[in-house]
Amino acid sequence: MTKEFTIGETVRVVALPPYIKTAEPMPMLRPPDTIRLREEGIVTDRRPGGYWVVRFDRGTFLLDSQYIESITSEAESPPASHVEPSSPADADRSDD
């Protein structure tokens, strides 16, 4: 099953493919170290076969959905410092 992303979504590289294909009209293969692990990019288009066009600082490349993950879902979750007390008794202790 391929992952689904939306256009404009920020994604992160979770694994490097054996090579990187540019998303130019005349695609070229680049070495995998053209992008870095955990580098963030923006999804700009979807291509057949589970490929996504992702714009990074060093260019725009075609990546299979298995090599990227969404990072916007992490940004929506509250940080650990904002955890609500689990019971009213815990809330009373924080006022001391």
C-alpha positions in Angstrom: 0.0 0.0 0.0 1.4 3.4 -0.9 1.2 6.4 1.3 -0.9 9.4 0.3 0.3 13.0 0.5 -1.3 16.3 -0.4 0.2 18.9 -2.7 2.0 21.4 -0.6 2.6 19.0 2.3 6.0 18.9 4.0 7.6 15.5 4.0 10.8 14.1 5.4 13.2 11.5 3.8 13.2 8.4 6.0 15.4 6.2 3.8 17.7 6.8 0.8 16.9 5.1 -2.5 19.7 3.5 -4.6 19.6 6.5 -6.8 17.6 9.8 -7.2 15.7 10.7 -10.3 15.3 14.4 -11.2 11.8 15.6 -12.0 12.9 17.6 -15.0 11.4 17.2 -18.5 14.5 15.1 -19.4 15.0 13.2 -16.1 18.6 12.3 -15.0 19.8 9.9 -12.3 21.7 11.3 -9.4 23.6 9.6 -6.6 21.6 9.0 -3.4 23.7 11.5 -1.4 22.2 14.3 -3.5 19.7 14.5 -0.6 20.2 13.8 3.0 18.4 11.4 5.4 15.8 13.4 7.4 15.9 16.3 4.9 12.6 18.0 4.5 10.9 19.0 1.2 7.5 20.0 -0.2 5.3 17.7 -2.3 4.6 19.5 -5.6 3.0 16.8 -7.7 1.9 13.1 -7.8 3.1 10.7 -10.5 1.8 7.2 -11.4 3.2 4.2 -9.5 3.3 5.8 -6.1 5.9 8.4 -7.0 5.9 12.0 -5.7 7.6 15.1 -6.9 9.3 16.7 -3.9 11.2 20.0 -4.0 14.3 20.1 -1.8 17.0 22.8 -1.4 19.2 21.1 -4.0 16.5 20.4 -6.6 13.2 18.7 -7.4 13.2 14.9 -7.4 10.9 11.9 -7.9 10.6 9.7 -4.8 8.7 6.6 -4.2 6.3 6.9 -1.2 8.3 4.4 0.8 11.2 6.8 1.1 9.2 9.7 2.6 6.8 10.4 5.5 4.6 13.3 6.3 5.8 15.6 9.1 2.7 17.8 9.4 1.0 15.2 11.6 3.8 15.5 14.1 3.5 19.3 14.2 -0.2 19.0 15.1 0.3 16.8 18.2 0.8 18.7 21.4 4.3 18.7 22.9 5.0 16.6 26.0 5.3 19.7 28.2 1.6 20.5 27.5 0.2 17.2 28.8 -3.0 17.7 30.8 -3.2 16.3 34.4 -4.7 12.8 34.4 -6.9 13.4 37.4 -8.3 16.4 39.4 -6.0 15.5 42.3 -3.0 16.0 40.1 -4.3 19.4 39.1 -4.6 20.4 42.8 -1.0 19.4 43.5 0.4 21.6 40.7 -1.1 24.7 42.5 1.1 24.2 45.6 
